[in-house]
C-alpha cells in the first residue's frame, strides 16, 4: 500500500470515480474530483496537475501497488474500469495491511463503553478475531472525549437505519425556543457530530429546506413505512459544510472573508489547530498574527471567537466586528450587573443576621 497519505487519497478518489459508471470521466473531471478531495481531507488548496493523475493511473494499472487496475480509455478520452465489478478496495489483505488493521482495532476498541458506539462492539470483536496475530492484549493508550450523559444518543441507531434504508421517520421535536413540541415527517440525509453534540440533517417536505435537528431535543422517533423517502440526490456533507464552522448553514448567505487578530499567547494553538480549512496567515507581528477565513457568518463562528476572549479580535468585515464588539460589551455589563447584585445580597444577609451582645456565651454542646 502507498506510504504517502495524499497519494492514497488520490488513488481512492480515482477508484470511486471509475466505479461510478453513471458518468463519463475525462482526465480533467478526475483532476477536479481529486483536487476537491485533497482540499477536503488535507486542506490542500493548490489543486493537482494532469500529469500527476496520469502517473497515478499508470501506477494503478501496474503491479507496483498490487492493484493491476483494468483502466481503459473509451472514445479516446473517457476513463473507466473494463471490469465493472473491479475496485482497489476488493484486493486481499497483505501482512502489512493486517498489521495496520491490528493498530486500527486497538483504536476502535477505545470506543467501547461510549453509548452511541455500542453497536460497534460486535464488529470490533470480529475484526479483532480476524486480524490479531498475537494473543497479547495491550492496555488502552488513547482516551477519547466522551459524554455518556448526552440526551438523545439512543436515537442514533434508528436514525442511522433510516438513512441506510432510505425511509422517513416521524419525529416529535421541541427546540429550545418552542413552548410545545411538534410532530412531523422527517427525511434524514445524514448524521452530523459537532462539539460532542449530534444532529440529524435532512428535510421535512418537497421544498427541500435542509434542517439540522439536535438529537438532545428529539422526544420520540418512529420509523415510517407508508411514505415515500425524499433522497438527497447530489448533495453531500463535504460540500454542504465546506464554507462553515459547525452545523449552521444558510442557503441565503455567501462565504465572506473574515480577518482576525490572534494574540501571541493563542497564535500557536490557532495555527496548529485551524478554525477552518480556509484559514491562512496574512501577517505576523510581535504581539500576534492576523489570519483570514472564508466562511459564512454563523452562530458557531461567533462562539469560537468568543471562546478566545481577549485573545482574538475581529478586524473585518466592519459590521461583524461591531456585532462582536457589542457582544463583549454586553458580557462586561453582565459582569458588572451580577457583581452589584451579589454585593447587595451580601449586605442584605449581613444586616438581617442576629448580633450577639458582648457578654453573650454560645452553647456548643449540640454543635
C-alpha positions in Angstrom: 0.0 0.0 0.0 1.3 3.5 -0.7 3.0 5.2 2.2 2.0 8.7 1.2 -1.4 9.6 2.5 -2.1 12.2 -0.2 -1.4 9.5 -2.8 -3.8 7.1 -1.1 -6.5 9.8 -1.2 -5.8 10.3 -4.9 -6.0 6.5 -5.7 -9.2 6.1 -3.7 -10.8 9.1 -5.3 -9.9 7.9 -8.8 -11.2 4.4 -7.9 -14.5 5.9 -6.7 -14.9 7.9 -9.9 -14.2 4.9 -12.2 -16.6 2.7 -10.3 -19.3 5.3 -10.9 -20.4 4.3 -14.4 -23.3 6.8 -14.4 -20.8 9.5 -15.5 -18.2 9.6 -18.2 -14.8 10.6 -16.6 -12.4 12.7 -18.6 -8.9 13.4 -17.3 -10.0 17.0 -16.4 -13.0 15.6 -14.5 -10.7 13.3 -12.5 -8.3 16.2 -11.8 -11.2 18.3 -10.4 -12.6 15.5 -8.2 -9.1 14.6 -6.8 -8.4 18.3 -6.1 -11.6 18.6 -4.2 -10.8 15.5 -2.2 -7.4 16.7 -1.2 -8.8 20.1 -0.2 -11.5 18.5 1.9 -9.3 15.9 3.7 -5.9 17.6 3.8 -6.7 21.3 3.3 -4.5 21.4 0.1 -5.9 24.2 -2.0 -3.4 24.4 -4.8 -5.0 21.5 -6.7 -3.4 18.7 -8.6 -1.9 18.5 -12.1 -3.0 16.4 -15.1 0.5 14.8 -15.2 0.1 13.6 -11.6 -3.3 12.0 -12.3 -1.9 10.4 -15.4 1.0 9.0 -13.4 -1.4 7.7 -10.7 -3.5 5.9 -13.4 -0.3 4.2 -14.7 0.7 3.1 -11.2 -2.8 1.7 -10.5 -2.6 -0.3 -13.8 0.9 -1.7 -12.8 1.9 -4.3 -10.3 3.9 -1.8 -8.2 0.9 -1.2 -5.9 -0.6 -4.6 -6.4 -3.7 -3.1 -7.9 -3.4 -4.3 -11.6 -6.4 -2.0 -12.2 -8.1 -2.7 -15.6 -8.3 1.0 -16.5 -9.2 1.6 -20.1 -10.0 4.7 -22.2 -13.2 4.8 -24.2 -13.6 7.1 -27.2 -10.0 8.3 -26.7 -11.0 10.5 -23.7 -13.2 8.7 -21.1 -11.6 6.7 -18.4 -13.4 3.7 -16.8 -12.8 0.1 -15.5 -13.1 -2.6 -18.1 -14.4 -4.8 -15.4 -17.4 -3.1 -13.9 -17.0 -5.1 -10.6 -13.4 -4.1 -10.0 -12.3 -1.9 -7.1 -8.9 -1.4 -5.5 -10.8 -1.9 -2.2 -11.6 -5.6 -3.1 -7.9 -6.6 -3.0 -6.8 -9.3 -0.4 -5.1 -8.0 2.7 -1.3 -8.3 2.9 0.6 -9.0 6.1 1.5 -5.3 6.3 -2.2 -4.4 5.9 -3.1 -6.9 8.7 -0.5 -5.2 10.9 -2.0 -1.8 10.3 -5.5 -3.2 10.9 -4.3 -4.5 14.3 -3.4 -1.0 15.2 -6.8 0.3 13.9 -8.6 -2.3 16.0 -6.8 -1.0 19.1 -8.1 2.5 18.3 -11.7 1.2 17.7 -11.6 -0.6 21.0 -11.3 2.7 22.8 -14.9 3.4 21.7 -16.3 0.6 23.8 -18.5 2.0 26.6 -19.3 5.1 24.6 -23.1 4.8 24.3 -23.6 5.6 20.7 -20.9 3.2 19.6 -22.3 0.2 21.4 -23.3 -1.3 18.0 -19.6 -1.4 17.0 -18.7 -3.8 19.7 -19.6 -6.9 17.7 -17.8 -5.5 14.6 -14.7 -4.7 16.6 -14.7 -8.2 18.1 -14.9 -9.8 14.6 -12.1 -7.6 13.4 -10.0 -8.4 16.4 -10.5 -12.2 15.9 -9.6 -11.9 12.3 -6.5 -9.7 12.3 -4.8 -10.3 15.7 -1.6 -12.2 15.1 -0.9 -12.5 18.8 -2.9 -13.2 21.9 -1.2 -10.5 23.9 -3.6 -7.7 24.8 -2.3 -4.2 25.5 -3.8 -1.6 27.7 -5.7 1.3 26.2 -3.4 4.2 25.5 -5.8 6.6 23.8 -8.6 8.3 25.7 -11.4 9.8 23.6 -13.6 12.6 24.7 -17.0 11.2 25.5 -20.1 12.1 27.5 -22.5 9.2 28.2 -25.0 11.6 29.7 -25.8 13.4 26.5 -29.6 13.2 25.7 -30.9 11.6 22.5 -27.9 9.3 21.8 -30.2 6.3 21.9 -31.9 7.6 18.8 -28.7 7.3 16.7 -29.3 3.7 15.6 -32.9 4.2 14.4 -31.9 7.4 12.6 -28.9 5.7 11.0 -31.1 2.9 9.8 -33.5 5.4 8.4 -30.7 6.8 6.2 -29.4 3.4 5.1 -32.9 2.1 4.3 -34.0 5.4 2.9 -37.1 5.6 4.9 -38.7 8.7 6.5 -39.3 8.9 10.3 -41.9 10.6 12.4 -40.3 12.9 14.9 -41.5 14.6 18.0 -39.2 17.6 18.4 -39.1 20.6 20.7 -36.4 23.3 20.1 -35.1 25.4 22.9 -37.3 28.3 21.7 -40.5 26.4 21.3 -43.1 26.2 24.1 -44.6 22.9 22.8 -43.2 20.0 20.8 -44.0 19.5 17.2 -44.6 16.1 15.4 -43.8 15.9 11.7 -42.4 13.6 9.0 -38.6 13.9 8.5 -36.3 12.6 5.8 -32.8 12.1 7.4 -30.0 12.5 4.9 -27.0 12.1 7.2 -25.9 12.4 10.9 -23.5 15.1 12.0 -21.4 15.5 15.1 -20.0 18.8 16.3 -18.5 19.6 19.7 -19.7 16.3 21.1 -23.3 17.1 20.1 -25.2 15.1 17.4 -27.6 16.3 14.7 -29.9 14.7 12.2 -29.7 16.5 8.9 -32.5 16.3 6.3 -35.7 17.8 5.1 -39.4 17.9 6.1 -41.0 18.1 2.7 -40.5 18.6 -1.1 -39.4 22.2 -0.6 -36.0 20.6 0.4 -35.2 23.2 3.1 -32.3 21.5 4.9 -32.7 21.3 8.7 -30.3 20.4 11.5 -32.2 18.8 14.3 -30.3 18.3 17.6 -30.8 14.8 19.0 -31.0 16.1 22.5 -34.2 18.0 21.5 -35.9 14.9 20.0 -38.6 13.5 22.2 -39.6 10.5 20.1 -38.7 8.8 16.8 -40.8 6.3 14.9 -39.9 4.7 11.5 -42.5 5.2 8.7 -43.0 2.6 6.0 -46.1 4.0 4.2 -44.5 7.3 2.9 -42.0 7.9 0.1 -38.5 8.9 1.1 -37.1 12.2 -0.3 -33.4 11.4 -1.3 -30.6 13.9 -1.1 -29.5 13.4 -4.7 -26.1 15.1 -5.3 -25.9 16.9 -2.0 -23.1 15.6 0.3 -21.9 16.7 3.7 -18.4 17.6 2.4 -19.8 20.2 0.0 -22.6 21.3 2.3 -20.3 22.2 5.2 -17.4 23.5 3.1 -17.8 27.2 4.0 -19.0 27.0 7.6 -17.7 26.3 11.1 -20.1 23.9 12.8 -23.6 22.9 11.5 -25.5 26.1 10.8 -25.6 26.6 7.0 -27.6 29.3 5.3 -28.6 29.0 1.6 -29.0 32.8 1.6 -25.5 33.7 2.8 -22.3 33.6 0.8 -19.0 32.9 2.4 -17.2 36.1 3.3 -13.6 36.9 4.2 -13.2 37.3 8.0 -10.0 38.9 9.2 -9.0 38.1 12.8 -6.2 39.2 15.1 -4.9 36.4 17.3 -2.7 37.3 20.3 0.8 35.8 20.6 -0.4 33.6 23.5 -3.1 32.0 21.4 -1.4 32.1 18.0 0.4 28.7 18.2 -2.8 27.0 19.2 -4.8 28.5 16.3 -2.0 27.7 13.8 -1.7 24.1 14.8 -5.5 23.6 15.1 -7.0 25.9 12.4 -10.5 27.2 12.9 -11.4 26.2 9.3 -9.6 24.7 6.3 -9.6 28.1 4.5 -7.5 29.6 7.3 -4.3 31.3 6.3 -1.9 33.7 7.9 -1.8 37.2 6.5 0.7 38.9 8.8 3.0 38.0 11.7 3.6 40.6 14.4 5.4 40.7 17.7 2.1 40.8 19.5 0.4 38.1 17.4 -0.8 37.1 14.0 -3.6 38.2 11.6 -5.4 35.3 9.9 -8.1 35.2 7.2 -11.1 32.8 7.0 -13.5 32.4 4.1 -16.7 31.3 5.9 -20.4 32.1 6.5 -21.1 34.3 9.5 -22.9 31.9 11.7 -23.6 31.2 15.4 -20.7 28.7 15.7 -18.2 31.1 14.3 -19.3 33.7 16.9 -18.9 31.1 19.7 -15.4 30.1 18.5 -14.3 33.8 18.6 -16.0 34.5 22.0 -14.2 31.4 23.4 -10.8 33.0 22.9 -11.9 36.1 25.0 -9.4 39.0 24.7 -7.1 36.7 22.7 -9.0 37.1 19.4 -10.3 40.3 17.8 -12.4 40.7 14.6 -10.8 43.2 12.2 -13.2 42.7 9.3 -15.8 42.9 8.0 -16.8 46.0 9.8 -20.4 45.0 10.5 -19.3 41.7 12.0 -16.6 43.5 14.1 -19.2 45.9 15.5 -21.6 43.0 16.3 -18.9 41.0 18.2 -17.7 44.2 20.0 -21.3 44.7 21.2 -21.4 41.1 22.4 -18.3 41.7 24.6 -19.7 45.0 25.9 -22.9 43.2 26.9 -20.8 40.5 28.6 -18.9 43.1 30.6 -22.2 44.8 31.5 -23.4 41.4 32.8 -20.3 41.0 35.0 -20.9 44.5 36.5 -24.6 43.9 37.0 -24.1 40.5 38.7 -21.3 41.9 40.9 -23.7 44.7 42.1 -26.5 42.2 42.7 -24.1 39.9 44.6 -22.9 42.8 46.7 -26.5 44.0 47.5 -27.4 40.4 48.5 -24.4 40.1 50.8 -25.3 43.4 52.5 -28.9 42.2 53.0 -27.8 39.0 54.5 -25.3 40.8 56.8 -27.9 43.3 58.0 -30.6 40.6 58.7 -28.2 38.3 60.7 -28.9 38.5 64.6 -26.0 40.0 66.5 -24.9 38.8 69.9 -24.3 41.1 72.9 -20.7 41.3 74.0 -21.4 39.3 77.2 -23.3 36.5 75.5 -22.0 33.0 75.5 -22.7 30.3 73.0 -23.7 26.7 74.0 -21.7 24.4 71.8 -22.8 21.2 73.4 -25.1 20.3 70.4 -22.7 21.5 67.7 
